């Protein structure tokens, strides 16, 4: 009996001693992020703030660290300005009680001193964090952030209602529509002045979410450290394949919705002239006004001309246009993990055809030419650039040139070619398949490219099996193929040929 009383006494004494020890209070934070929309092409995108609001009263002990691990690298300078710590009792001074550091994609809050948090009123907020969204895996639609705790020297427990958060929604930034010039350029009759409506093309840029295009001021306002931001979004328009001597001019914007405005870089040459064959001409634009609460659109207008009147030397070409968000930051492993400007990975909308340049030629299709087993074919091509109308009232301009005939045999064999003598204005050239080495034993179709406009062709086929005169004969008019640079044969609506 005495032994039992002693044991009971010891248990009670242990209970009293335990009750006298300070309690290891649990601090639970309600953790929230947000689905801020960010540009999929961006290397320095601001994600949503991470808010930690105390839902229990307790103390985070010195030596404890809270780490936020983002899905991609943190690329801006993270300092005291990025963290707000609010407590109603005691102090929570960032830089003294709590320090901030980033390594790679981790942001760590280290508690140097004990910090007491009261329920509901006290909190920590981490904001203004920029991450390299462009290095996320292709197809990523959301950016995550995971919160964890290390240290905890006194056994004090720090927990979070949701340690796994989303902090951004990844979106493509812009859509671009290209409107091709209504009329292509002929090297023998180029547009000699800007502003002619047939030789203008348009590029419409549409935001795919409200803040895809931003000004420098808007980026500064969202940044914890304004000195990190040197520009807002920029656009680069490139016109490629521009032949020697042709000029392209930017003519301003139309059709803007909201307040969206683009201003051409003052350093651009406008108009810009090609100084070599297949040149690339570049136009740069700053976003100078944008409503970040509205998805907006704007149309950039361009025109082409040959003000130097040297288009006869241009040759056939196809001008294409593309649009990209800039500046482009081609980072390498040796680059420091810090971007001091808004920048983007390589991105292009386009290229799309905007202007075609064609030589002054005639393309003729002879669908069936044959010289086998007693059959023979004759071809005649006339140059009708001599007419009674006169150039002043829209008549032809006298031209001369050769015709190159290329035959494509039905057996899939190698193509054969023949070049005619020069055909003067008002003249003609003729041939019989059996009399031209290239077409002896040939059966298939022939395309003739004549170095003059307004060419027309006729063909006839004979069957020489009869005795004396041919037993049958059939003729047809050649079909005229429009210049592919101006009217591509791959057009979705199919091919429509004239005579």
Phi, psi and omega per residue, in radians:
X1 nan -0.791 3.123
X2 -1.067 -0.691 -3.135
X3 -1.073 -0.714 -3.124
X4 -1.127 -0.716 3.130
X5 -1.097 -0.670 3.114
X6 -1.105 -0.758 3.128
X7 -1.090 -0.752 3.126
X8 -1.088 -0.709 3.128
X9 -1.092 -0.709 3.122
X10 -1.122 -0.703 3.128
X11 -1.112 -0.771 3.137
X12 -1.113 -0.726 3.131
X13 -1.093 -0.719 3.121
X14 -1.111 -0.665 3.113
X15 -1.122 -0.724 3.137
X16 -1.148 -0.723 3.140
X17 -1.126 -0.707 3.134
X18 -1.127 -0.710 3.141
X19 -1.126 -0.481 -3.119
X20 -1.340 -0.296 3.141
X21 -1.264 2.625 3.108
X22 -1.178 2.404 -3.115
X23 -1.263 2.491 3.050
X24 -1.528 1.532 -3.028
X25 -1.228 2.442 3.091
X26 -1.554 2.324 3.021
X27 -1.902 2.017 3.074
X28 -1.908 2.249 3.099
X29 -1.824 2.370 2.930
X30 -1.414 2.050 -3.032
X31 -1.848 2.286 3.133
X32 -2.402 2.622 3.040
X33 -2.155 -2.230 3.129
X34 2.937 2.757 -3.125
X35 -1.773 1.088 3.028
X36 -1.106 2.349 -3.130
X37 -1.369 2.278 -3.132
X38 -2.247 2.759 -3.107
X39 -1.390 2.214 -3.138
X40 -1.069 -0.447 -3.095
X41 -1.543 -0.059 -2.939
X42 -1.476 2.457 3.094
X43 -1.734 -0.082 -3.117
X44 -2.565 1.154 -3.055
X45 -1.680 2.301 3.083
X46 -1.352 2.219 3.125
X47 -1.790 3.013 -3.108
X48 -1.122 2.647 3.069
X49 -1.174 2.611 2.987
X50 -1.777 2.082 -3.124
X51 -1.873 2.284 3.064
X52 -2.087 1.874 -3.111
X53 -1.912 2.199 -3.095
X54 -1.106 2.221 3.079
X55 -1.920 -0.062 2.962
X56 -2.405 2.758 3.089
X57 -1.562 2.287 -3.138
X58 -3.081 -3.060 -3.082
X59 -2.176 2.272 2.983
X60 -1.542 2.079 -3.007
X61 -1.384 2.621 3.026
X62 -0.971 2.448 -3.099
X63 1.701 -0.209 3.103
X64 -1.452 2.506 3.081
X65 -2.248 2.378 3.031
X66 -1.909 2.148 -3.104
X67 -2.012 2.299 3.028
X68 -1.865 2.071 -3.114
X69 -1.849 1.973 -3.128
X70 -1.540 2.813 -3.130
X71 -1.247 -0.262 -3.135
X72 -2.478 2.934 -3.046
X73 -1.077 2.384 3.006
X74 -1.419 2.167 -2.950
X75 -1.995 -0.116 3.091
X76 -1.771 2.914 3.111
X77 -1.269 2.069 3.117
X78 -1.738 2.110 -3.139
X79 -2.433 -2.841 -3.058
X80 -1.033 -0.499 -3.096
X81 -1.160 -0.361 -3.090
X82 -1.452 -0.222 -3.033
X83 -2.118 2.323 3.044
X84 -2.085 2.189 3.140
X85 -2.165 2.061 -3.070
X86 -2.075 2.128 3.004
X87 -2.305 2.592 -3.101
X88 -1.569 -0.360 3.121
X89 -2.214 2.330 -3.128
X90 1.406 -2.749 -3.087
X91 -2.229 2.691 3.011
X92 -2.550 1.187 -3.068
X93 -1.504 2.111 3.129
X94 -1.251 2.265 -3.059
X95 1.766 -0.361 3.101
X96 -2.057 -1.090 3.122
X97 -1.388 -0.580 -3.140
X98 -2.299 2.277 3.067
X99 -1.937 2.748 -3.046
X100 -2.145 2.385 3.077
X101 -2.610 2.636 3.077
X102 -2.267 2.457 3.012
X103 -2.436 2.060 -3.137
X104 1.087 -2.105 -3.131
X105 -1.791 0.277 -3.133
X106 -1.920 2.331 3.026
X107 -2.041 2.154 -3.031
X108 -2.088 2.279 3.026
X109 -1.788 1.999 -3.118
X110 -1.859 2.194 -3.115
X111 -1.533 1.977 3.129
X112 -1.446 -0.607 3.119
X113 -2.146 2.826 3.006
X114 -1.102 2.392 3.086
X115 -2.254 2.118 3.140
X116 -1.564 2.354 3.127
X117 -2.066 2.332 3.077
X118 -1.709 2.628 -3.066
X119 -1.080 2.361 3.018
X120 1.241 -0.639 -3.034
X121 -1.553 -0.417 -3.015
X122 -1.791 2.579 -3.022
X123 -2.811 2.899 2.956
X124 -2.233 2.339 3.104
X125 -2.214 2.293 3.060
X126 -1.969 2.059 -3.030
X127 -2.346 2.978 3.056
X128 1.205 0.394 -3.118
X129 -1.475 2.212 3.082
X130 -1.816 2.335 3.117
X131 -2.221 2.824 -3.079
X132 -1.519 1.403 -3.105
X133 -1.074 -0.566 -3.050
X134 -1.103 -0.336 -3.131
X135 -1.630 0.059 3.049
X136 -1.215 2.790 3.121
X137 -1.058 2.526 3.128
X138 -0.991 2.398 3.126
X139 1.530 -0.037 3.105
X140 -1.116 2.274 -3.111
X141 -1.892 -0.316 -3.142
X142 -2.435 2.605 3.110
X143 -1.864 2.228 -3.123
X144 -1.785 2.837 3.044
X145 -2.495 2.246 -3.118
X146 -1.936 2.321 -3.100
X147 -1.846 2.297 3.135
X148 -2.436 2.865 -3.103
X149 -2.195 2.401 3.018
X150 -2.288 2.966 3.139
X151 1.585 -1.791 3.086
X152 0.961 1.030 -2.974
X153 -1.163 -0.437 -3.056
X154 -1.828 0.237 -3.085
X155 1.299 0.151 3.100
X156 -1.176 2.325 -3.064
X157 -1.763 2.195 3.045
X158 -2.010 2.151 -3.112
X159 -2.270 2.975 -3.091
X160 -2.362 2.485 3.140
X161 -1.119 -0.554 3.110
X162 -2.559 1.743 -3.107
X163 -1.311 -0.218 3.140
X164 -1.999 1.962 -3.062
X165 -2.063 2.804 2.865
X166 -1.825 2.421 -3.114
X167 -2.157 -0.015 3.131
X168 -2.842 2.601 2.999
X169 -1.890 2.136 -3.048
X170 -1.541 2.250 -3.108
X171 -2.357 2.503 2.878
X172 -1.108 2.583 -2.937
X173 -1.502 -0.897 -2.973
X174 -2.369 2.729 2.945
X175 -2.023 2.558 -3.073
X176 -2.303 2.281 3.052
X177 -1.984 2.306 -3.135
X178 -1.913 2.221 3.070
X179 -1.890 2.054 -3.059
X180 -1.279 2.649 3.071
X181 -0.986 2.459 -3.087
X182 -1.083 -0.579 -3.058
X183 -2.324 2.372 3.084
X184 -1.348 3.044 -3.102
X185 -1.797 2.281 2.994
X186 -1.718 2.332 -3.062
X187 -1.101 -0.437 3.141
X188 -1.563 -0.100 -3.126
X189 -2.599 1.139 -3.064
X190 -1.382 2.775 3.020
X191 -1.172 2.143 -3.063
X192 -1.620 0.001 -3.124
X193 -2.556 2.671 3.094
X194 -1.346 2.791 3.024
X195 1.557 -0.053 3.097
X196 -1.246 2.194 -2.939
X197 -1.079 -0.488 -3.115
X198 -1.198 -0.344 -3.042
X199 -2.067 0.738 3.042
X200 -2.050 2.611 3.021
X201 -2.366 2.779 -3.006
X202 -2.265 2.597 3.086
X203 -2.266 1.977 3.133
X204 -1.752 2.191 -3.127
X205 -1.902 2.204 -3.113
X206 -2.147 2.252 3.052
X207 -1.213 2.369 3.075
X208 -1.577 -0.177 2.925
X209 -2.684 2.879 -2.866
X210 -1.066 -0.632 -3.053
X211 -1.877 0.504 3.140
X212 -1.175 -0.656 3.118
X213 -1.961 2.172 -3.048
X214 -2.336 2.676 3.062
X215 -1.476 2.925 3.076
X216 -1.065 -0.728 -3.134
X217 -1.074 -0.668 3.116
X218 -1.185 -0.656 3.096
X219 -1.192 -0.680 3.106
X220 -1.097 -0.744 -3.098
X221 -1.092 -0.523 -3.129
X222 -1.522 -0.150 -3.043
X223 -1.680 2.457 3.100
X224 -1.194 -0.516 3.141
X225 -2.188 1.826 -3.058
X226 -1.098 -0.403 -3.113
X227 -1.230 -0.239 3.132
X228 -1.328 -0.374 -2.983
X229 -1.806 2.140 3.140
X230 -1.979 -0.130 -3.131
X231 -2.855 2.833 2.972
X232 -1.686 -2.763 3.116
X233 -1.213 2.459 3.031
X234 -2.156 2.709 3.042
X235 -2.086 2.483 3.048
X236 -2.115 2.179 3.048
X237 -1.877 2.192 3.104
X238 -2.060 2.298 3.065
X239 -1.889 2.017 -3.066
X240 -1.914 2.768 3.100
X241 1.353 0.420 -3.088
X242 -1.376 2.125 -3.116
X243 -1.293 2.799 -3.084
X244 -0.942 2.252 3.036
X245 1.626 -0.304 -3.123
X246 -1.392 2.505 -3.133
X247 -1.998 2.548 3.066
X248 -2.161 2.337 -3.116
X249 -2.180 2.373 2.991
X250 -1.471 2.225 -3.016
X251 -1.933 0.280 3.099
X252 1.700 -3.105 -3.067
X253 -1.981 2.708 3.029
X254 -2.480 2.961 2.980
X255 1.123 0.469 -3.137
X256 -1.265 2.411 2.970
X257 -1.823 2.663 -3.064
X258 1.145 -2.443 -3.121
X259 -1.988 0.170 -3.051
X260 -0.978 2.258 -3.141
X261 -2.448 2.435 3.078
X262 -2.108 2.382 3.136
X263 -2.127 2.226 -3.115
X264 -1.186 2.482 3.101
X265 -1.067 2.303 -3.101
X266 -1.133 -0.336 -3.131
X267 -1.444 -0.156 -3.138
X268 -1.201 2.559 2.928
X269 -1.468 2.091 -3.121
X270 -2.454 1.928 0.077
X271 -1.284 2.759 3.087
X272 -1.848 2.353 -3.071
X273 -2.027 2.386 3.078
X274 -1.205 2.316 3.102
X275 -1.954 0.159 3.089
X276 -2.759 2.812 3.121
X277 -1.099 2.456 3.092
X278 1.005 0.767 3.129
X279 -1.310 2.791 2.996
X280 -1.957 2.157 3.110
X281 -1.862 2.345 -3.029
X282 -2.103 2.344 3.063
X283 -2.154 2.284 -3.087
X284 -1.999 2.465 -3.065
X285 -2.347 2.396 2.995
X286 -1.692 2.485 2.976
X287 -1.418 1.980 -3.067
X288 -1.852 -0.148 3.042
X289 -2.732 2.424 3.140
X290 -2.800 2.449 3.038
X291 -1.704 1.890 -3.064
X292 -1.330 0.078 3.054
X293 -1.889 0.122 -3.059
X294 -2.503 2.305 3.031
X295 -1.332 2.027 -2.997
X296 -1.973 2.982 3.057
X297 -2.525 2.795 -3.128
X298 -2.724 2.590 -3.126
X299 -1.984 2.242 3.057
X300 -1.728 2.352 -3.076
X301 -1.926 2.389 3.128
X302 -2.330 2.718 3.032
X303 -2.456 2.799 -3.132
X304 -2.177 2.631 3.132
X305 -2.782 2.895 3.050
X306 -2.191 1.262 -3.041
X307 -1.200 -0.279 3.098
X308 -1.533 -0.049 3.076
X309 0.997 0.718 3.106
X310 -2.099 0.454 -3.035
X311 -1.201 -0.312 3.127
X312 -1.032 -0.394 -3.136
X313 -1.629 0.083 -3.030
X314 -1.198 -0.927 -3.025
X315 1.428 2.878 -3.094
X316 -1.149 2.553 -3.120
X317 -2.853 2.829 3.004
X318 -2.243 2.076 3.106
X319 -1.519 2.286 3.095
X320 -2.084 2.695 3.123
X321 -2.174 2.552 3.042
X322 -2.464 2.724 -3.131
X323 -2.242 2.427 3.108
X324 -2.453 2.606 2.946
X325 -1.338 2.323 -3.130
X326 -2.328 2.950 0.034
X327 -1.279 2.626 3.079
X328 -1.511 2.244 -3.142
X329 -1.967 1.756 3.111
X330 -1.500 1.510 -3.041
X331 -1.374 2.663 3.048
X332 -2.244 3.033 -3.116
X333 -1.123 -0.367 -3.106
X334 -1.501 -0.157 -3.119
X335 -1.275 2.513 3.067
X336 -1.170 2.621 -3.108
X337 -1.371 1.021 -3.090
X338 -2.657 2.247 3.091
X339 -2.087 2.193 -3.083
X340 -1.715 0.020 3.097
X341 -2.391 2.828 3.007
X342 -1.220 2.214 -3.079
X343 -2.530 2.896 -3.006
X344 -2.403 2.687 2.986
X345 -1.277 2.923 3.122
X346 -1.004 2.187 -3.115
X347 -2.579 2.476 -3.136
X348 -2.460 2.425 2.860
X349 -1.919 2.077 -2.980
X350 1.855 -2.874 0.078
X351 -1.346 2.647 3.067
X352 -2.257 2.586 3.108
X353 -1.165 2.340 3.106
X354 -2.183 -0.481 3.117
X355 -2.590 2.387 3.025
X356 -1.902 2.499 3.068
X357 -2.116 2.166 -3.094
X358 -2.202 2.497 3.005
X359 -1.176 2.798 3.102
X360 -1.445 1.457 -3.105
X361 -2.269 2.957 2.980
X362 -2.117 2.279 3.099
X363 -1.895 2.071 -3.076
X364 -2.032 2.361 3.094
X365 -1.902 2.122 2.999
X366 -1.824 1.797 -2.971
X367 -1.141 -0.427 -3.114
X368 -2.569 2.048 3.063
X369 -2.274 2.296 -3.007
X370 -2.511 2.451 3.010
X371 -2.543 1.190 3.116
X372 -2.481 2.583 3.022
X373 0.820 0.914 3.064
X374 1.541 -0.146 3.111
X375 -1.596 2.601 3.065
X376 -2.509 2.786 -3.105
X377 -2.346 2.529 3.021
X378 -2.099 2.547 -3.131
X379 -2.277 2.400 3.025
X380 -2.268 2.333 3.085
X381 -2.204 2.254 -3.119
X382 -1.988 2.574 3.109
X383 -1.848 1.821 -3.037
X384 -1.698 0.466 3.124
X385 -1.350 0.090 2.923
X386 -1.864 2.063 -3.091
X387 -2.527 2.985 -3.082
X388 -1.483 0.031 -2.959
X389 -1.515 -0.704 -3.100
X390 1.573 2.414 -3.080
X391 -1.102 -0.508 -3.084
X392 -1.132 -0.442 -3.123
X393 -1.980 0.406 3.059
X394 1.687 0.134 3.087
X395 -1.299 3.099 -3.108
X396 -1.259 2.697 2.980
X397 -1.724 2.183 -3.074
X398 -1.006 2.241 -3.133
X399 -2.433 2.777 3.053
X400 -2.459 2.775 3.128
X401 2.967 2.961 3.130
X402 -1.494 2.933 3.025
X403 -2.132 2.235 3.060
X404 -1.817 2.070 -3.125
X405 -1.748 2.193 3.109
X406 -2.035 2.132 -3.131
X407 -1.799 2.404 -3.128
X408 -2.049 1.825 -3.027
X409 -1.218 2.634 -3.091
X410 -1.220 -0.332 3.135
X411 -1.452 0.070 3.104
X412 1.397 0.175 3.139
X413 -1.278 -3.078 -3.099
X414 -1.138 2.525 3.088
X415 -1.184 2.662 3.093
X416 -2.105 2.657 -3.099
X417 -2.325 2.719 3.060
X418 -2.620 2.358 3.099
X419 -1.986 2.248 -3.090
X420 -1.387 2.886 2.912
X421 -1.093 2.870 3.107
X422 -1.096 2.378 -3.116
X423 -1.852 2.048 -3.128
X424 -1.323 2.836 3.042
X425 -0.962 2.250 -3.111
X426 1.465 -0.040 -3.097
X427 -1.716 -3.076 -3.114
X428 -2.565 2.791 2.986
X429 -2.298 2.495 -3.110
X430 -2.320 2.750 3.043
X431 -2.728 2.712 2.994
X432 -2.022 2.292 -3.026
X433 -0.956 -0.715 -3.106
X434 -1.180 -0.291 -3.110
X435 -1.697 -0.007 3.130
X436 -2.053 2.107 -3.041
X437 -0.899 -0.755 -3.068
X438 -1.079 -0.477 -3.041
X439 -1.866 0.091 3.064
X440 -1.234 2.217 -3.094
X441 1.320 0.287 -3.063
X442 -1.660 2.548 2.968
X443 -2.549 2.135 -3.129
X444 2.860 -2.741 3.117
X445 -1.919 2.759 -3.085
X446 -2.265 2.358 3.013
X447 -2.001 2.177 3.129
X448 -1.854 2.262 3.052
X449 -1.962 1.977 -3.083
X450 -1.859 2.383 -3.074
X451 -1.476 0.833 3.025
X452 -2.766 2.752 3.086
X453 -1.451 2.970 2.985
X454 1.010 0.625 3.019
X455 -1.489 2.597 3.105
X456 -2.447 2.658 -3.053
X457 -2.346 2.701 3.082
X458 -2.412 2.494 3.101
X459 -2.353 2.669 3.027
X460 -2.424 2.643 -3.116
X461 -2.162 2.326 3.140
X462 -2.113 2.641 3.048
X463 -1.986 1.940 -3.024
X464 -1.688 0.446 3.117
X465 -1.282 -0.419 -3.107
X466 -1.199 2.910 3.117
X467 -1.515 2.157 -3.129
X468 1.469 -1.886 -3.092
X469 -1.294 2.722 3.065
X470 -0.992 2.515 -3.119
X471 -1.443 -0.503 3.085
X472 -2.465 2.741 3.041
X473 -2.660 2.496 3.139
X474 -2.486 2.350 3.133
X475 -2.120 2.782 3.084
X476 -2.687 2.794 3.111
X477 -1.642 2.332 3.127
X478 -1.120 2.607 3.100
X479 -1.585 2.484 3.141
X480 -1.658 2.138 3.100
X481 -1.629 2.117 3.082
X482 -1.032 2.726 3.127
X483 -1.016 2.110 -3.104
X484 -1.028 -0.503 3.126
X485 -1.149 -0.440 -3.118
X486 -1.776 -0.514 -3.090
X487 -2.449 1.442 -3.034
X488 -0.982 2.443 3.123
X489 -1.248 -0.212 3.124
X490 -1.563 0.121 -3.102
X491 -0.961 2.454 -3.046
X492 -1.064 -0.523 -3.086
X493 -1.382 -0.021 3.107
X494 1.605 -3.127 -3.033
X495 -1.792 2.342 3.075
X496 -2.218 2.001 -3.030
X497 -1.920 2.572 3.096
X498 -1.774 -3.041 3.134
X499 -2.119 nan nan
